[in-house]
């Protein structure tokens, strides 16, 4: 295996493992704020206990996210030095802002929220929860701004030595790619947190432990999950899809398995892309649907892969296609399940429906899978570019770090992260087993 492939695998492993944690913290920050708002409005200590319980889980998740996030920053220099040298003047701005403005805000007020409740008034403690939420979502904004610039560069010029120079902060933060990608990503974080909260609540109800909190967690999780699951599809998913259609049309063709330009292009529900024969095998399609979803016209032209030179196709069309369809398929299941659970909640039967509670509980890992598939879609779709239209991936890695060195550190990271993952699961299991009363 060559050095470039190992560099890519190394970064893919570290960032995939890391993002298991921020997606929950960003989503939980909103739901904890909801619980604190309910406590402030009702004066019911039950909601304070519920918020404290999830704050403890948030803190464990946050700590592991920090530990796994720091090595990624160093990887820009160790594994992707030529990319860092060329683009550091741009991405260094947003990454520094994420650390200075949002990370310190979130971490400082997380400490206030966890340890300062007895010293603060109820309103001041609610405000601390709000600042934790604001800091976590601001952090997400700066990170997504970095990725959005790599997907669709704006506000830059090339220097005499080939370096990329930022010319406009306004263009960087009003990037048309940023708006929908940020909303789509943060909505996905709420989906993850909603399913986690509802799953824990379902576990409590099924095991007949901490049942009052179980009902609260299921109710809040199902309501938030229903809203966020629908928002993932429309308007955020639709908006991000249009970004891809207008700015990366070759990516859209690969995602959809569309090998030939068509008027009235079909939407592929299932199928297996064959890049050698330029066809989709065993397709299950909806006629004209892709044209309508993309351009709001049933017979609009959608460009297929045959419209683009082979050297600008995504490197792995098959993996991109499957990642995208896993994301969309799971998102559809989430919407259906949460709509069914919300209907049962409205009818007052959800807490007694063991089958539905089992479904909600067992869905816990799937938002993580869907989010990972979504990010794989974004990153595989940008290939063969590291910075779209400016720098190809093979020109951005560190040329003096050998394949053997990369493999050695990759194996080391896998071992350390396995231990870290086991420790994380142990701590979360202990918190769930002890329950919200202990958190009080």
QUIKA-V555707 format. One record per residue. N is the residue number from 1. RES is the residue in one letter. SS is DSSP state (2 for helix, 1 for strand, 0 for the rest). PHI is phi as a letter, one per 20 degrees, with the letter a starting at -180 (NA if undefined). D_CENTER is the distance of its C-alpha to the mean C-alpha in Angstrom with 2 decimals. Layout:
# QUIKA-V555707
N|RES|SS|PHI|D_CENTER + N|RES|SS|PHI|D_CENTER
This chain:
# QUIKA-V555707
1|X|0|NA|29.02 + 2|X|0|f|29.07 + 3|X|2|f|27.62 + 4|X|2|g|25.10 + 5|X|2|f|23.55 + 6|X|2|f|23.44 + 7|X|2|g|21.90 + 8|X|2|f|19.05 + 9|X|2|f|18.74 + 10|X|2|f|18.94 + 11|X|2|f|16.12 + 12|X|2|f|13.93 + 13|X|2|f|14.90 + 14|X|2|f|14.46 + 15|X|2|f|11.03 + 16|X|2|f|9.76 + 17|X|2|f|11.73 + 18|X|2|g|10.80 + 19|X|2|f|7.04 + 20|X|2|f|8.34 + 21|X|2|e|9.83 + 22|X|2|g|8.23 + 23|X|2|f|5.71 + 24|X|2|f|9.20 + 25|X|2|f|11.19 + 26|X|2|f|9.73 + 27|X|2|f|10.16 + 28|X|2|f|13.39 + 29|X|2|g|14.74 + 30|X|2|f|15.19 + 31|X|2|f|16.70 + 32|X|2|f|18.95 + 33|X|2|f|20.13 + 34|X|2|f|20.96 + 35|X|2|f|22.95 + 36|X|2|f|24.72 + 37|X|2|f|25.60 + 38|X|2|f|27.08 + 39|X|2|f|29.00 + 40|X|2|f|30.32 + 41|X|2|f|31.43 + 42|X|2|e|33.07 + 43|X|0|m|34.26 + 44|X|0|e|33.38 + 45|X|2|f|32.80 + 46|X|2|g|30.82 + 47|X|2|f|27.75 + 48|X|2|f|28.24 + 49|X|2|f|28.25 + 50|X|2|f|25.10 + 51|X|2|f|23.29 + 52|X|2|f|24.77 + 53|X|2|g|23.63 + 54|X|2|f|19.94 + 55|X|2|f|20.46 + 56|X|2|f|21.76 + 57|X|2|f|18.77 + 58|X|2|g|16.59 + 59|X|2|f|18.97 + 60|X|2|f|18.80 + 61|X|2|f|15.02 + 62|X|2|f|15.25 + 63|X|2|f|18.06 + 64|X|2|f|16.47 + 65|X|2|f|13.43 + 66|X|2|f|16.18 + 67|X|2|f|18.19 + 68|X|2|e|15.60 + 69|X|2|e|14.40 + 70|X|2|f|18.00 + 71|X|2|g|18.86 + 72|X|2|f|16.20 + 73|X|2|f|18.06 + 74|X|2|f|21.25 + 75|X|2|f|20.09 + 76|X|2|g|20.17 + 77|X|2|e|23.86 + 78|X|2|f|24.76 + 79|X|0|d|23.10 + 80|X|0|c|22.54 + 81|X|2|f|25.54 + 82|X|2|f|26.64 + 83|X|2|f|23.30 + 84|X|2|f|23.38 + 85|X|2|f|27.01 + 86|X|2|f|26.50 + 87|X|2|d|23.39 + 88|X|2|g|23.66 + 89|X|2|f|25.41 + 90|X|2|d|22.34 + 91|X|2|f|19.24 + 92|X|2|f|21.37 + 93|X|2|f|21.65 + 94|X|2|f|18.06 + 95|X|2|f|17.34 + 96|X|2|f|20.60 + 97|X|2|f|19.84 + 98|X|2|f|16.61 + 99|X|2|f|18.90 + 100|X|2|f|21.97 + 101|X|2|e|20.91 + 102|X|2|e|17.73 + 103|X|2|f|17.66 + 104|X|2|f|21.36 + 105|X|2|f|21.14 + 106|X|2|f|18.54 + 107|X|2|f|20.33 + 108|X|2|f|23.77 + 109|X|2|f|23.37 + 110|X|2|f|21.61 + 111|X|2|f|24.92 + 112|X|2|f|26.86 + 113|X|2|f|25.07 + 114|X|2|f|25.61 + 115|X|2|d|29.13 + 116|X|0|d|30.61 + 117|X|2|f|30.79 + 118|X|2|f|34.53 + 119|X|2|e|35.28 + 120|X|0|d|33.51 + 121|X|0|f|34.39 + 122|X|2|g|32.11 + 123|X|2|f|31.10 + 124|X|2|f|30.45 + 125|X|2|f|28.29 + 126|X|2|f|26.30 + 127|X|2|f|25.98 + 128|X|2|f|24.66 + 129|X|2|f|21.90 + 130|X|2|f|21.22 + 131|X|2|f|21.08 + 132|X|2|f|18.61 + 133|X|2|f|16.35 + 134|X|2|f|17.25 + 135|X|2|f|16.76 + 136|X|2|f|13.25 + 137|X|2|f|12.22 + 138|X|2|f|14.51 + 139|X|2|g|12.91 + 140|X|2|g|9.56 + 141|X|2|f|12.00 + 142|X|2|f|13.81 + 143|X|2|f|11.10 + 144|X|2|f|9.88 + 145|X|2|f|13.67 + 146|X|2|f|14.22 + 147|X|2|f|12.05 + 148|X|2|f|13.47 + 149|X|2|f|16.86 + 150|X|2|f|16.51 + 151|X|2|f|15.69 + 152|X|0|b|18.48 + 153|X|0|f|20.75 + 154|X|0|b|22.74 + 155|X|0|m|25.27 + 156|X|1|b|26.61 + 157|X|1|b|29.78 + 158|X|1|e|30.90 + 159|X|0|f|33.33 + 160|X|0|f|36.55 + 161|X|0|e|35.11 + 162|X|0|n|32.09 + 163|X|0|f|29.76 + 164|X|1|e|27.29 + 165|X|1|d|28.31 + 166|X|1|f|26.49 + 167|X|0|d|28.86 + 168|X|0|b|27.09 + 169|X|2|f|24.60 + 170|X|2|f|24.79 + 171|X|2|f|23.79 + 172|X|2|f|20.85 + 173|X|2|e|19.45 + 174|X|0|d|20.61 + 175|X|0|g|19.10 + 176|X|2|f|18.84 + 177|X|2|f|15.59 + 178|X|2|f|13.99 + 179|X|2|g|14.68 + 180|X|2|f|12.96 + 181|X|2|f|9.88 + 182|X|2|f|9.53 + 183|X|2|f|10.46 + 184|X|2|f|8.29 + 185|X|2|f|5.00 + 186|X|2|f|7.09 + 187|X|2|f|8.57 + 188|X|2|f|5.81 + 189|X|2|f|6.02 + 190|X|2|f|9.65 + 191|X|2|g|9.79 + 192|X|2|g|8.86 + 193|X|2|f|11.35 + 194|X|2|f|13.76 + 195|X|2|f|14.10 + 196|X|2|f|14.60 + 197|X|2|f|17.17 + 198|X|2|f|18.85 + 199|X|2|f|19.07 + 200|X|2|f|20.77 + 201|X|2|f|22.99 + 202|X|2|f|23.92 + 203|X|2|f|24.83 + 204|X|2|f|27.10 + 205|X|2|f|28.76 + 206|X|2|f|29.36 + 207|X|2|e|30.76 + 208|X|0|l|32.75 + 209|X|0|c|31.61 + 210|X|0|l|30.50 + 211|X|2|f|30.74 + 212|X|2|g|30.82 + 213|X|2|f|27.45 + 214|X|2|g|26.21 + 215|X|2|f|27.19 + 216|X|2|f|25.48 + 217|X|2|f|22.16 + 218|X|2|f|22.39 + 219|X|2|f|23.47 + 220|X|2|f|20.81 + 221|X|2|f|17.98 + 222|X|2|f|19.42 + 223|X|2|f|20.06 + 224|X|2|f|16.67 + 225|X|2|f|15.05 + 226|X|2|f|17.51 + 227|X|2|f|16.92 + 228|X|2|f|13.13 + 229|X|2|f|13.34 + 230|X|2|f|15.97 + 231|X|2|f|14.22 + 232|X|2|f|11.31 + 233|X|2|f|14.25 + 234|X|2|b|16.44 + 235|X|2|e|16.54 + 236|X|2|f|12.97 + 237|X|2|f|12.61 + 238|X|2|f|16.25 + 239|X|2|f|16.02 + 240|X|2|f|13.42 + 241|X|2|f|15.64 + 242|X|2|f|18.60 + 243|X|2|g|17.22 + 244|X|2|f|17.13 + 245|X|2|f|20.49 + 246|X|2|e|22.23 + 247|X|2|d|20.94 + 248|X|0|c|20.08 + 249|X|2|f|22.33 + 250|X|2|f|22.76 + 251|X|2|f|19.07 + 252|X|2|g|19.45 + 253|X|2|f|22.56 + 254|X|2|f|21.04 + 255|X|2|g|18.07 + 256|X|2|e|20.73 + 257|X|0|m|23.35 + 258|X|0|e|25.73 + 259|X|0|e|28.34 + 260|X|0|c|30.95 + 261|X|0|f|31.05 + 262|X|1|b|31.93 + 263|X|1|e|33.07 + 264|X|0|m|31.59 + 265|X|0|f|28.84 + 266|X|0|e|27.74 + 267|X|1|e|24.30 + 268|X|1|e|23.87 + 269|X|1|e|22.75 + 270|X|1|c|23.79 + 271|X|1|q|25.49 + 272|X|1|c|25.64 + 273|X|1|f|25.63 + 274|X|1|d|28.76 + 275|X|0|f|28.52 + 276|X|0|f|32.13 + 277|X|0|e|33.64 + 278|X|0|l|31.19 + 279|X|1|b|30.60 + 280|X|1|d|28.36 + 281|X|1|f|30.15 + 282|X|1|l|30.64 + 283|X|1|f|28.68 + 284|X|1|d|28.00 + 285|X|1|c|27.66 + 286|X|1|d|27.94 + 287|X|0|g|30.48 + 288|X|0|m|29.78 + 289|X|2|f|26.43 + 290|X|2|f|24.36 + 291|X|2|f|26.88 + 292|X|2|f|26.71 + 293|X|2|f|22.95 + 294|X|2|e|22.79 + 295|X|2|c|26.05 + 296|X|0|l|27.34 + 297|X|0|c|30.41 + 298|X|0|f|31.23 + 299|X|0|d|33.01 + 300|X|0|f|31.08 + 301|X|1|f|30.91 + 302|X|1|d|27.66 + 303|X|0|f|28.02 + 304|X|0|e|27.67 + 305|X|2|f|27.25 + 306|X|2|f|31.03 + 307|X|2|e|30.87 + 308|X|0|c|29.29 + 309|X|0|g|30.78 + 310|X|2|f|29.60 + 311|X|2|f|28.64 + 312|X|2|d|25.81 + 313|X|0|f|24.26 + 314|X|0|g|20.94 + 315|X|0|f|22.08 + 316|X|0|c|20.98 + 317|X|2|f|21.24 + 318|X|2|f|21.32 + 319|X|2|f|18.10 + 320|X|2|f|16.30 + 321|X|2|g|18.06 + 322|X|2|f|17.26 + 323|X|2|f|13.51 + 324|X|2|f|13.45 + 325|X|2|f|15.84 + 326|X|2|f|14.16 + 327|X|2|g|11.03 + 328|X|2|f|13.61 + 329|X|2|f|15.94 + 330|X|2|f|13.82 + 331|X|2|f|12.72 + 332|X|2|f|16.48 + 333|X|2|f|17.38 + 334|X|2|g|15.20 + 335|X|2|f|16.96 + 336|X|2|f|20.30 + 337|X|2|f|20.13 + 338|X|2|f|19.11 + 339|X|2|f|21.79 + 340|X|2|f|24.28 + 341|X|2|f|23.54 + 342|X|2|f|23.85 + 343|X|2|f|27.14 + 344|X|2|f|28.40 + 345|X|2|f|27.53 + 346|X|2|f|29.46 + 347|X|2|f|32.35 + 348|X|0|n|32.39 + 349|X|0|d|32.09 + 350|X|2|f|28.57 + 351|X|2|f|29.64 + 352|X|2|d|32.44 + 353|X|0|e|30.68 + 354|X|2|f|30.11 + 355|X|2|f|28.78 + 356|X|2|f|26.07 + 357|X|2|f|25.25 + 358|X|2|f|25.06 + 359|X|2|f|22.62 + 360|X|2|f|20.36 + 361|X|2|f|20.70 + 362|X|2|f|20.13 + 363|X|0|f|16.87 + 364|X|0|g|15.17 + 365|X|0|f|13.60 + 366|X|2|f|12.54 + 367|X|2|f|9.29 + 368|X|2|f|8.21 + 369|X|2|f|9.91 + 370|X|2|f|8.53 + 371|X|2|f|4.81 + 372|X|2|f|6.82 + 373|X|2|f|9.09 + 374|X|2|f|7.10 + 375|X|2|f|6.52 + 376|X|2|f|10.07 + 377|X|2|f|11.21 + 378|X|2|f|10.44 + 379|X|2|e|12.08 + 380|X|2|f|14.77 + 381|X|2|f|15.54 + 382|X|2|f|16.39 + 383|X|0|f|18.87 + 384|X|0|e|21.71 + 385|X|1|d|20.81 + 386|X|1|e|19.30 + 387|X|1|d|19.91 + 388|X|0|g|20.39 + 389|X|0|n|24.14 + 390|X|0|d|25.15 + 391|X|1|c|24.46 + 392|X|1|e|24.13 + 393|X|2|g|22.27 + 394|X|2|f|25.59 + 395|X|2|e|26.93 + 396|X|0|d|24.27 + 397|X|0|e|24.52 + 398|X|0|e|27.07 + 399|X|0|f|30.31 + 400|X|0|e|32.18 + 401|X|0|d|29.79 + 402|X|0|f|31.09 + 403|X|2|g|29.43 + 404|X|2|f|31.12 + 405|X|2|f|29.70 + 406|X|2|f|26.12 + 407|X|2|f|26.66 + 408|X|2|f|28.28 + 409|X|2|f|25.43 + 410|X|2|f|22.85 + 411|X|2|f|25.00 + 412|X|2|f|25.35 + 413|X|2|f|21.64 + 414|X|2|f|21.25 + 415|X|2|f|24.11 + 416|X|2|f|23.01 + 417|X|2|f|19.46 + 418|X|2|f|21.09 + 419|X|2|f|23.33 + 420|X|2|f|20.63 + 421|X|2|f|18.65 + 422|X|2|f|21.98 + 423|X|2|f|22.74 + 424|X|2|g|19.48 + 425|X|2|f|20.18 + 426|X|2|f|23.77 + 427|X|2|f|23.06 + 428|X|2|f|20.74 + 429|X|2|g|23.36 + 430|X|2|f|26.04 + 431|X|2|f|24.48 + 432|X|2|f|24.01 + 433|X|2|f|27.51 + 434|X|2|f|29.12 + 435|X|2|n|27.55 + 436|X|2|f|27.42 + 437|X|2|f|31.18 + 438|X|2|f|30.87 + 439|X|2|f|28.22 + 440|X|0|f|30.85
